[in-house]
Amino acid sequence: MAVPIKKTLDRIPGGMMIVPLLVGAIVHTVFPTAGTFFGSFTGALFSGSLSILAVFYVCVGATIEVRNTPYILKKGGVLLGSKIAASVIIGVVLGHFLGEAPVGSGMFAGVSTLAVVAAINDTNGGLYMALMGQFGKSRDAAAYSLMSIESGPFLTMVTLGVAGLSAFPWQTLLGALLPLLVGALLGNLDRDMREFLSRATPVMIPFFSFALGAGISLSSVWNAGLLGLGLGVAVMIVSGTILFIADKVTGGNGVAGLAAASTAGNAAAVPAIVATANPAYKAAAAPATVLVAASVVVTAILVPIVTAWRARRVAGPAAEAEITEEKAEARS
């Protein structure tokens, strides 16, 4: 009897990230010493998130193509720069009031500069490219090849430093970027290596997600319910507004900008990595992981709705003809 596990996970927004993370949190809550009790390879699955993520970012880096058309460089660069600018501005404001620690009590308990910056910094590439394939142009979808530089903790670390919070040694910053650079080098030197490594990217996601969940208590997940919803909505509104304007300024119709206003599933891994690099963020890491994971789900639901609404507003006979013509050229 076949059980459609993968199809079920694929139907859940961010399911391949969220469900294993939740399973890990349940195991940790019910049996908190499971990792040390079993030890060996099983124990490594509970505590090896950083090692798995190192391999994951090499594979992600292999998908980054150095050769891009001027349009892709322009569109991807503007969207990437706009999202970084948004996170820096918000990081500076929140850093002034919160510092590195999370809010300790009250209705905003658990909210931190780390959580907000990590949620904004990384775009859900799969969602963006799917929306561009449906509502936009193929060259807009290709812009994510440049935007994928967002992946990983490097930009979040830089943003926190720019915001005037605890800085990171240059070795740590370089170390956070090296796996991505090594992957990009391999992928651009050899197309076969790019295809080989890129196929492994989705496989890594449930494994590092489970390991991250194994360090989270379900009580913190419950407490983050409304806050996670609020963070997801805020990410979409704030970054969506900035990206919409940036897209319009560069000659777009705003659809690509809105499609990029999401949080990537692997962004939930960033708080733990940042806390490992700088203990000043240790208290913020666990609640930030839950909040960012919630933002992944919320933006995965809201961003397609807003993008489709905008696409219908701007779609006319000429626009539809242009998209149809471009897709026909791509097939020929």
C-alpha positions as CSV (number, residue, x, y, z in Angstrom):
1,M,0.0,0.0,0.0
2,A,1.5,3.3,-1.1
3,V,1.2,6.4,1.1
4,P,1.4,9.8,-0.7
5,I,3.8,11.4,1.9
6,K,5.7,13.6,-0.5
7,K,2.5,14.7,-2.4
8,T,0.9,15.6,0.9
9,L,4.0,17.6,2.0
10,D,4.1,19.4,-1.3
11,R,0.5,20.6,-0.9
12,I,1.4,22.2,2.4
13,P,3.0,25.7,2.1
14,G,6.7,25.2,3.1
15,G,5.7,21.6,4.0
16,M,9.1,20.0,3.4
17,M,10.6,22.5,5.9
18,I,7.7,23.0,8.4
19,V,6.5,19.4,8.9
20,P,10.0,17.8,9.7
21,L,10.7,20.8,11.9
22,L,7.4,20.2,13.8
23,V,8.1,16.5,14.1
24,G,11.5,17.3,15.6
25,A,9.9,19.7,18.1
26,I,7.4,17.0,19.1
27,V,10.1,14.4,19.7
28,H,12.1,17.0,21.7
29,T,9.1,17.9,23.8
30,V,8.0,14.3,24.5
31,F,11.5,12.8,24.7
32,P,14.1,15.6,25.2
33,T,17.0,13.3,25.6
34,A,16.3,11.2,22.5
35,G,19.5,12.3,20.7
36,T,21.9,11.5,23.5
37,F,19.9,8.3,24.4
38,F,20.3,6.7,21.0
39,G,23.6,8.4,20.1
40,S,25.6,7.4,17.0
41,F,23.9,8.2,13.7
42,T,20.5,8.8,15.3
43,G,22.1,11.3,17.7
44,A,23.8,13.0,14.8
45,L,20.4,13.6,13.1
46,F,19.2,15.4,16.2
47,S,22.3,17.7,16.5
48,G,23.9,17.9,13.0
49,S,21.9,20.8,11.5
50,L,25.1,22.9,10.9
51,S,26.9,20.1,9.0
52,I,23.9,19.3,6.9
53,L,23.4,23.1,6.2
54,A,27.0,23.4,5.1
55,V,26.4,20.8,2.4
56,F,23.1,22.4,1.5
57,Y,24.6,25.8,0.8
58,V,27.3,24.2,-1.4
59,C,24.4,22.7,-3.5
60,V,22.5,26.0,-3.5
61,G,25.6,27.8,-4.6
62,A,26.0,25.5,-7.6
63,T,22.7,26.8,-9.0
64,I,24.1,30.4,-9.2
65,E,25.1,31.2,-12.8
66,V,27.7,33.9,-13.2
67,R,26.7,34.4,-16.9
68,N,23.6,36.4,-16.9
69,T,22.0,38.8,-19.4
70,P,22.1,42.5,-18.6
71,Y,18.3,42.4,-17.9
72,I,18.7,39.6,-15.4
73,L,21.5,41.5,-13.7
74,K,19.4,44.6,-13.6
75,K,16.2,43.0,-12.3
76,G,17.8,40.6,-9.9
77,G,20.2,43.2,-8.6
78,V,17.5,45.7,-7.9
79,L,15.2,43.2,-6.2
80,L,18.2,41.8,-4.2
81,G,19.4,45.3,-3.2
82,S,15.9,46.5,-2.3
83,K,15.3,43.5,0.0
84,I,18.7,44.0,1.7
85,A,18.0,47.7,2.1
86,A,14.6,46.9,3.7
87,S,16.2,44.5,6.2
88,V,19.0,47.0,7.1
89,I,16.5,49.8,7.7
90,I,14.3,47.6,9.9
91,G,17.4,46.2,11.6
92,V,18.7,49.6,12.5
93,V,15.3,50.7,14.0
94,L,14.7,47.5,15.9
95,G,18.3,47.2,17.0
96,H,18.1,50.6,18.6
97,F,15.2,49.5,20.8
98,L,15.8,45.7,21.3
99,G,19.5,45.1,20.8
100,E,20.4,41.5,20.4
101,A,18.0,40.0,23.0
102,P,14.4,39.0,22.3
103,V,11.5,40.7,24.0
104,G,11.3,39.0,27.4
105,S,7.6,39.3,28.3
106,G,4.2,40.5,27.2
107,M,2.3,39.9,24.0
108,F,5.5,40.4,21.9
109,A,7.6,38.0,23.9
110,G,10.2,36.2,21.7
111,V,10.3,38.9,19.0
112,S,13.8,40.0,18.2
113,T,15.8,41.9,15.6
114,L,17.3,38.6,14.5
115,A,13.9,37.1,13.8
116,V,12.7,40.0,11.7
117,V,15.9,40.5,9.7
118,A,16.2,36.7,9.0
119,A,12.6,36.6,7.8
120,I,13.0,39.5,5.4
121,N,16.4,38.7,4.0
122,D,15.7,35.5,2.2
123,T,13.2,35.1,-0.7
124,N,11.4,31.8,-1.4
125,G,13.0,31.1,-4.7
126,G,10.7,28.2,-5.7
127,L,7.6,30.3,-5.0
128,Y,9.0,33.3,-6.9
129,M,9.9,31.3,-10.0
130,A,6.6,29.5,-10.0
131,L,4.7,32.8,-9.8
132,M,6.8,34.3,-12.5
133,G,6.2,31.3,-14.7
134,Q,2.5,31.8,-14.3
135,F,2.1,35.5,-14.2
136,G,5.3,37.0,-15.5
137,K,8.1,36.6,-18.0
138,S,10.8,33.9,-18.1
139,R,13.6,36.4,-17.8
140,D,12.0,37.8,-14.6
141,A,12.1,34.2,-13.2
142,A,15.7,33.9,-14.2
143,A,16.5,37.0,-12.1
144,Y,16.4,34.7,-9.1
145,S,19.7,33.2,-10.2
146,L,21.2,36.5,-8.8
147,M,18.8,36.9,-5.9
148,S,19.8,33.4,-4.6
149,I,22.9,35.1,-3.1
150,E,20.5,35.9,-0.3
151,S,20.6,32.2,0.8
152,G,22.4,31.5,4.0
153,P,23.3,33.5,7.1
154,F,25.9,35.8,5.5
155,L,23.6,38.8,4.6
156,T,21.8,38.5,8.0
157,M,25.1,38.7,9.8
158,V,26.2,41.7,7.7
159,T,22.8,43.4,8.3
160,L,23.0,42.9,12.1
161,G,26.5,44.4,12.0
162,V,25.4,47.4,9.9
163,A,22.5,47.9,12.3
164,G,25.1,48.6,15.1
165,L,24.5,45.3,17.0
166,S,27.1,42.7,17.9
167,A,29.5,42.4,15.0
168,F,31.0,39.2,13.6
169,P,34.7,38.5,13.0
170,W,35.6,38.6,9.3
171,Q,36.6,34.9,9.4
172,T,33.0,34.1,10.6
173,L,31.5,36.2,7.8
174,L,33.7,34.6,5.2
175,G,33.0,31.2,6.6
176,A,29.3,31.7,6.3
177,L,29.8,32.6,2.6
178,L,32.4,30.1,1.6
179,P,30.1,27.1,1.0
180,L,28.0,29.2,-1.3
181,L,31.1,30.4,-3.2
182,V,32.5,26.9,-3.5
183,G,29.2,25.6,-4.9
184,A,29.0,28.6,-7.3
185,L,32.6,27.9,-8.5
186,L,31.9,24.2,-9.1
187,G,28.6,24.9,-10.8
188,N,30.1,27.5,-13.2
189,L,33.2,25.5,-14.0
190,D,31.2,22.3,-14.9
191,R,27.5,22.2,-15.9
192,D,27.4,18.5,-15.0
193,M,28.4,19.4,-11.4
194,R,25.7,22.1,-11.3
195,E,23.1,19.5,-12.3
196,F,24.5,16.9,-9.9
197,L,24.7,19.2,-6.9
198,S,21.4,21.1,-7.6
199,R,19.5,17.8,-7.5
200,A,20.6,17.3,-3.8
201,T,19.3,20.6,-2.6
202,P,15.7,19.7,-1.9
203,V,16.8,16.4,-0.3
204,M,18.7,18.2,2.5
205,I,15.8,20.4,3.6
206,P,13.8,17.9,5.7
207,F,17.0,16.6,7.4
208,F,18.2,20.0,8.6
209,S,14.6,21.0,9.4
210,F,14.2,18.0,11.7
211,A,17.5,18.8,13.4
212,L,16.4,22.4,14.0
213,G,13.1,21.3,15.4
214,A,14.8,18.9,17.8
215,G,16.1,22.0,19.6
216,I,12.7,23.6,19.9
217,S,10.1,23.2,22.7
218,L,6.4,23.1,21.5
219,S,5.5,25.6,24.2
220,S,7.5,28.2,22.3
221,V,5.7,27.2,19.1
222,W,2.3,27.8,20.8
223,N,3.4,31.1,22.2
224,A,4.6,32.2,18.7
225,G,1.2,31.6,17.0
226,L,-0.1,35.1,16.6
227,L,3.3,36.6,16.6
228,G,4.3,34.3,13.7
229,L,1.2,35.3,11.8
230,G,2.0,39.0,12.4
231,L,5.6,38.6,11.3
232,G,4.6,36.9,8.0
233,V,2.0,39.7,7.3
234,A,4.6,42.4,8.2
235,V,7.2,40.8,5.9
236,M,4.9,40.7,3.0
237,I,3.6,44.3,3.5
238,V,6.9,46.0,4.2
239,S,9.2,44.1,1.8
240,G,6.4,43.8,-0.7
241,T,5.9,47.6,-0.8
242,I,9.6,48.3,-1.2
243,L,10.1,45.6,-3.9
244,F,7.0,46.7,-5.7
245,I,8.3,50.3,-6.0
246,A,11.8,49.0,-7.0
247,D,10.2,46.8,-9.7
248,K,8.2,49.7,-11.1
249,V,11.2,52.0,-11.1
250,T,13.1,49.5,-13.3
251,G,10.3,49.3,-15.8
252,G,8.3,46.4,-14.4
253,N,4.7,46.2,-13.5
254,G,5.2,45.3,-9.9
255,V,4.3,41.7,-10.2
256,A,7.9,40.5,-9.8
257,G,8.4,42.7,-6.8
258,L,5.4,41.3,-5.0
259,A,6.3,37.7,-5.9
260,A,9.6,38.2,-4.1
261,A,8.0,39.4,-0.9
262,S,8.2,36.0,0.9
263,T,10.4,34.2,3.4
264,A,12.4,31.2,2.2
265,G,12.0,27.9,4.0
266,N,15.8,27.7,4.7
267,A,15.6,31.1,6.4
268,A,14.4,29.3,9.5
269,A,17.9,27.8,9.8
270,V,19.6,31.2,10.0
271,P,19.0,32.1,13.6
272,A,20.7,29.0,14.9
273,I,23.7,29.6,12.7
274,V,23.9,33.2,13.7
275,A,23.7,32.2,17.4
276,T,26.5,29.7,16.9
277,A,28.7,32.3,15.3
278,N,27.9,34.9,18.0
279,P,26.6,33.8,21.5
280,A,25.1,37.3,22.0
281,Y,22.1,36.0,19.9
282,K,21.8,32.7,21.7
283,A,18.7,33.7,23.7
284,A,17.0,35.0,20.5
285,A,17.7,31.9,18.4
286,A,15.1,29.4,19.4
287,P,12.0,31.8,19.4
288,A,13.4,33.4,16.2
289,T,13.5,30.0,14.5
290,V,9.8,29.4,15.3
291,L,8.8,32.9,14.2
292,V,10.7,32.7,10.9
293,A,9.2,29.2,10.2
294,A,5.7,30.7,10.8
295,S,6.6,33.6,8.4
296,V,7.5,31.0,5.7
297,V,4.0,29.5,5.9
298,V,2.1,32.8,6.1
299,T,4.0,34.4,3.2
300,A,3.7,31.2,1.1
301,I,-0.1,31.6,1.4
302,L,-0.4,35.4,1.1
303,V,2.2,36.2,-1.6
304,P,0.6,34.1,-4.4
305,I,-2.8,35.8,-3.6
306,V,-1.4,39.3,-3.8
307,T,0.7,38.5,-6.8
308,A,-2.2,37.0,-8.7
309,W,-4.4,40.1,-7.8
310,R,-1.7,42.4,-9.2
311,A,-1.2,40.3,-12.3
312,R,-4.9,40.5,-13.1
313,R,-4.9,44.3,-12.6
314,V,-2.1,44.9,-15.1
315,A,-2.9,42.1,-17.5
316,G,-4.3,43.3,-20.8
317,P,-4.3,41.9,-24.4
318,A,-0.9,43.4,-25.1
319,A,0.6,42.1,-21.9
320,E,-0.9,38.6,-22.4
321,A,0.4,38.6,-26.0
322,E,3.9,39.5,-24.9
323,I,4.0,36.7,-22.3
324,T,2.6,34.2,-24.8
325,E,5.1,35.2,-27.4
326,E,8.0,35.0,-25.0
327,K,7.0,31.5,-23.9
328,A,6.6,30.4,-27.5
329,E,10.2,31.7,-28.2
330,A,11.5,29.8,-25.2
331,R,10.0,26.6,-26.5
332,S,11.3,27.0,-30.0
